[in-house]
Amino acid sequence: MTAPTEMPRAYLPVGQSSIEARARFITRTYNHLMGSIVLFTLLEVWFFTTGLAETLTQALLGTSWLLVLGGFMLVTWFATRAAHNAESLAAQYAGLFFTVFAYAVLFVPMLFIANSYADGTIESAALVTLLGFAGLTFVAFTTRKDFSFLRSFLGYGGIMALVAIVAGVLFGFELGTWFSVAMVGFAGAAILYDTSNVLHHYPEDRHVGAACELFASVALMFWYILRIFMSRD
């Protein structure tokens, strides 16, 4: 009988790799995540210092917000898929960069309003997001639990959230604070799911894609925590 063909190393789940390989993968993933957050911050600083923030805010708020959200969701979905699935490292980096850039543009109107009318809100929301991310990461790393069962919840929850957003735009009702709270919980579940994938399921050569997925989940949490803080003013 012919011996089974060995799985290519590039496609071996990191959870089945050596301790050294797992440590290397995790380090690379979180280094890229931190780099993505730094790039996002630098882009926002550039938008505001050059005056582009006000121009982008007027342009985005002057059109259908549903179209804006739909367009960025589509761009982000394609970018994260590219970063996650592309074998070429250059393609993965391109997906990560365009994801960060898309979120940076999407955040401009909310950051512009928060900066203008709610002093200290951005810093508070960023701190709460950081603490939430750190706490969820600690849970995932210490329990070593496989949270892949959250995939169905995230799929159905994402569809329901999109339906609620579309309905709110079409029928003119506000998605209040409780919706934002629910979406923070949704983002927390996404962070647990992504972190679990980092520990167990990603191939060793997909650290850029893993960072891209984590960044998208952290950005989602920051978005809705910022909405909660702004709703108080």
Secondary structure by P-SEA (a helix, b strand, c coil): ccccccccccccccccccaaaaaaaaaaaaaaaaaaaaaaaaaaaaaaaacaaaaaaaaaaaccaaaaaaaaaaaaaaaaaaaaccccaaaaaaaaaaaaaaaaaaaaaaaaaaaccccaaaaaaaaaaaaaaaaaaaaaaaaccccccaaaaaaaaaaaaaaaaaaaaaacccccaaaaaaaaaaaaaaaaaaaaaaaccccccaaaaaaaaaaaaaaaaaaaaaaaaaaac
